Amino acid sequence: MWGNKLTDMGKTALLAAARCKVFLELDDPLYGQTNLSAGQAVVTGMMRAVLFDWLSEVHNSGSAPAALNGESDPQEMLFRTFSHVDAYLSKQAVHRSELQLTGVACTLAAAIVQGKEDAEDSAELASWLAFVTDGACTEQEVRNRARDVHKALGFRLHQPTAYTFLRRYLRKTGWTEESFSLANYLIELSAIDPDFRAYRPQTIAAAAAVLSRQYLSQGISVQHVPGWKARLLRCARVDLKSELAPCAAAMARMHALEHGHRSKFVNVKYEWARLHMVAKIAPNSPPDAESFVTYLSEDRAA
């Protein structure tokens, strides 16, 4: 629904009546110039990266309560949490000592947005989220900060993420379980890397869709869909030369740099058998942006 000039009253009515997920807002790239600096009190890019990687580990914990672990699509919950954190940090100055609190509060906020509004489930999740911080915050602090997040973000809580767009594009261009895991790995790496804040979520998703089709020789099967390149460009509506190609080149470089770094949970996570061990695959030599322009422009019926 983004792009439509709806009043706040109209948006509220739409959310109340909707029987499916509704996305009301879509920010421009760099909308959330997150308060990242070298100052003593605010959040740096490295801190954000550590937080996001830790949140991924929290979301994948086997001890998580049903309100989190029972979610039908855990990856959507994770990316909503990432989105809420960045949006909140773009509006509020958060002291580094409260960064972990903000992260778990955004998880609680994401759960509530996705329909987990049962008081008992919400209380159980808030309690567990406080527990995983190892005493850094209390259950009440988590609940209070989640309320702050809801108040600060409003309808921006209902934004599509890179994961939202990835699923859409892969339905158009074809996918296999292996290529879906690889594409998810790439967008999760991108979510953690603050440099990718410069790209729109549509662009990141499209870049991952392209790269996930380039590992056939390494065992990542693909579904043959005639004209998939043209389909992707038409569906994503991103500029090939100024957006998609530079993002795909940056993503390929990042993938190569991250290979084998097991100090990050995301790299361990995607070594799991159920995610087809895509993090163990040796990355291709990263092409430059012009190579992606040529590749996506030629033989679009391929």
C-alpha positions in Angstrom: 0.0 0.0 0.0 3.0 2.3 0.2 2.9 5.2 -2.2 -0.9 5.7 -1.7 -1.8 9.0 0.0 -3.7 7.5 3.0 -4.5 9.5 6.1 -3.6 8.1 9.5 -7.3 7.4 10.0 -7.4 5.5 6.8 -4.3 3.5 7.6 -5.7 2.6 11.0 -9.0 1.4 9.4 -7.1 -0.6 6.8 -5.0 -2.4 9.4 -8.1 -3.2 11.5 -9.9 -4.7 8.5 -7.0 -6.5 6.8 -7.0 -10.3 6.9 -3.4 -10.5 5.6 -0.1 -8.6 6.2 -0.3 -5.0 5.1 2.7 -2.7 4.4 1.9 0.9 4.7 5.3 2.7 4.6 8.4 2.4 2.6 11.2 4.7 3.4 13.8 6.1 0.9 17.3 4.8 1.0 19.4 6.2 3.9 16.0 7.1 5.5 17.5 5.9 8.8 20.8 7.7 9.0 21.2 5.7 12.2 23.1 7.6 14.9 26.4 5.9 14.1 29.5 7.8 15.0 32.7 7.5 17.0 31.3 9.4 19.9 31.4 7.9 23.4 27.6 7.8 23.9 26.1 6.8 20.6 26.1 3.7 18.4 28.8 2.8 15.9 28.5 0.7 12.8 30.5 -2.1 14.6 28.1 -2.0 17.6 25.1 -2.3 15.2 26.7 -5.2 13.4 27.4 -7.0 16.7 23.8 -6.4 17.9 22.3 -7.7 14.7 24.4 -10.8 14.7 23.4 -11.4 18.3 19.8 -10.8 17.6 20.0 -13.5 14.9 21.3 -15.9 17.5 18.5 -15.0 19.9 15.9 -15.5 17.3 17.3 -18.9 16.4 17.5 -20.1 20.0 16.0 -23.5 20.7 14.8 -22.2 24.1 12.7 -19.3 22.8 9.1 -19.3 23.8 6.3 -20.1 21.4 5.6 -16.4 20.6 9.0 -16.3 18.9 10.0 -19.9 18.2 6.6 -20.9 17.0 6.4 -18.1 14.4 5.5 -19.6 11.0 8.2 -17.6 9.3 11.1 -16.8 11.7 13.1 -15.0 9.0 10.3 -12.5 8.6 10.3 -11.8 12.3 14.0 -11.4 12.3 14.0 -8.9 9.4 11.1 -7.0 11.0 13.3 -6.7 14.1 16.2 -5.4 12.1 14.0 -2.9 10.4 12.5 -1.7 13.7 16.0 -1.2 15.3 17.2 0.9 12.4 14.1 2.9 12.2 14.1 3.6 16.0 17.8 4.5 16.0 17.1 7.0 13.2 14.6 8.8 15.4 16.0 8.4 18.9 19.5 8.8 20.2 20.3 5.6 22.1 23.1 5.3 24.5 25.4 2.3 23.8 24.5 0.9 27.2 20.9 0.6 26.1 21.5 -0.9 22.7 20.9 -4.5 23.7 17.7 -3.4 25.4 16.5 -1.7 22.2 17.3 -4.8 20.2 15.2 -7.2 22.4 12.4 -4.5 22.7 12.3 -4.4 18.9 11.9 -8.2 18.8 8.9 -7.8 21.2 7.5 -5.0 19.1 7.9 -7.2 15.9 6.0 -10.0 17.6 3.1 -7.8 18.6 2.9 -6.3 15.1 2.7 -9.8 13.6 -0.3 -10.6 15.8 1.2 -11.9 19.0 -0.9 -9.6 21.2 -2.0 -12.3 23.6 -1.1 -10.9 27.1 0.2 -14.2 28.4 2.4 -14.8 25.3 3.7 -11.2 25.4 4.6 -11.4 29.0 6.4 -14.8 28.5 8.4 -13.4 25.5 9.3 -10.2 27.4 10.5 -12.2 30.4 12.6 -14.5 28.1 14.1 -11.6 26.2 15.2 -10.0 29.5 16.7 -13.3 30.5 18.8 -13.6 27.4 20.4 -10.2 28.1 22.1 -11.8 31.1 20.8 -9.2 33.5 21.4 -6.2 31.3 17.7 -5.3 31.6 14.5 -6.3 33.3 11.2 -7.6 31.8 9.5 -4.3 32.6 12.3 -2.4 30.8 11.8 -4.5 27.8 8.1 -3.9 27.8 8.5 -0.2 28.3 11.0 0.2 25.5 8.8 -1.9 23.2 6.0 0.6 23.9 8.5 3.5 23.1 9.3 1.8 19.8 5.6 1.5 18.9 5.0 5.1 19.8 8.0 6.4 17.9 7.6 4.4 14.7 3.8 4.4 14.3 2.9 3.2 10.8 6.6 2.7 10.0 6.2 -0.6 11.9 4.4 -1.9 8.8 7.3 -1.7 6.3 8.4 -4.3 3.8 11.9 -5.6 4.4 14.5 -7.1 2.1 13.1 -10.5 3.0 9.6 -9.4 2.0 10.9 -8.4 -1.5 13.2 -11.5 -1.8 10.2 -13.8 -1.5 8.3 -11.8 -4.1 11.2 -11.8 -6.6 12.0 -15.5 -6.2 8.4 -16.4 -6.9 8.7 -14.5 -10.1 12.1 -15.7 -11.2 12.1 -19.3 -9.8 13.8 -20.8 -6.8 14.9 -24.0 -5.2 15.4 -24.8 -1.5 19.2 -24.4 -2.0 19.0 -21.1 -3.9 16.5 -19.8 -1.3 18.9 -20.6 1.5 21.8 -18.9 -0.3 19.7 -15.8 -1.1 18.7 -15.6 2.6 22.3 -15.9 3.7 23.2 -13.0 1.4 20.5 -10.6 2.6 21.2 -11.5 6.2 24.9 -10.7 5.8 23.8 -7.4 4.1 21.4 -6.6 7.0 24.3 -6.9 9.4 26.7 -4.8 7.3 26.0 -1.1 7.9 27.4 -0.1 4.5 24.3 -1.7 2.9 22.1 0.9 4.5 22.8 2.9 1.4 20.7 0.5 -0.7 16.9 0.2 -0.8 15.6 -3.2 0.4 14.2 -3.9 -3.1 17.8 -3.5 -4.5 19.3 -5.8 -1.8 16.7 -8.5 -2.5 17.2 -8.3 -6.2 21.0 -8.5 -5.9 20.6 -11.6 -3.7 18.2 -13.2 -6.2 20.8 -12.7 -9.0 23.8 -14.0 -7.0 21.8 -17.1 -5.8 21.6 -18.3 -9.4 25.4 -18.2 -10.0 26.5 -21.2 -7.9 25.2 -24.1 -10.0 28.6 -25.7 -10.3 28.9 -25.6 -6.4 25.7 -27.5 -6.0 23.1 -24.7 -5.7 20.4 -25.8 -8.1 18.2 -23.3 -9.8 14.8 -23.4 -11.4 14.8 -22.6 -15.1 12.4 -19.7 -15.8 12.5 -18.2 -19.3 13.1 -14.5 -19.2 13.9 -14.4 -15.5 16.2 -11.4 -15.8 13.5 -9.2 -17.5 11.0 -10.5 -14.9 13.3 -9.5 -12.0 14.0 -6.0 -13.4 10.4 -5.4 -14.1 9.2 -6.6 -10.7 11.9 -4.9 -8.7 11.7 -1.5 -10.5 15.3 -0.7 -9.6 17.8 1.0 -12.0 20.2 -1.5 -13.3 23.3 0.7 -13.7 23.0 3.0 -10.7 21.4 0.6 -8.1 21.3 -3.1 -8.9 24.7 -3.6 -10.4 26.7 -1.7 -7.8 24.7 -3.5 -5.0 25.3 -6.9 -6.5 29.0 -6.2 -6.9 29.2 -5.0 -3.3 27.3 -8.1 -2.1 29.6 -10.4 -4.0 32.7 -8.7 -2.4 31.1 -9.0 1.0 30.3 -12.6 0.5 33.9 -13.3 -0.4 35.2 -11.4 2.6 32.9 -13.2 5.0 33.7 -16.7 3.9 35.1 -18.9 6.7 34.6 -16.3 9.5 32.9 -18.4 12.1 33.2 -15.7 14.8 29.9 -14.4 13.4 26.8 -16.4 14.3 25.3 -15.7 10.8 28.1 -17.7 9.2 27.6 -20.6 11.6 23.9 -20.5 11.1 24.1 -21.0 7.4 26.5 -24.0 7.9 23.5 -25.9 9.3 22.3 -28.8 7.2 18.7 -27.6 7.2 19.9 -24.4 5.5 21.9 -26.5 3.0 25.3 -25.5 4.4 25.5 -22.5 2.0 28.0 -20.7 4.2 30.5 -23.5 3.4 30.4 -22.9 -0.3 33.5 -21.1 -1.7 32.4 -17.7 -3.1 32.9 -16.9 -6.7 35.5 -14.3 -7.6 33.6 -11.0 -7.2 32.7 -9.4 -10.5 32.6 -5.6 -10.9 29.4 -3.6 -11.4 29.9 -3.4 -15.1 29.9 -7.2 -15.4 26.5 -7.3 -13.7 25.2 -4.7 -16.1 26.3 -6.8 -19.1 25.1 -10.0 -17.6 21.6 -8.7 -16.8 21.3 -6.9 -20.1 22.3 -9.6 -22.4 20.0 -12.5 -23.3 17.2 -11.6 -20.9 15.3 -14.6 -22.1 17.9 -16.9 -20.5 
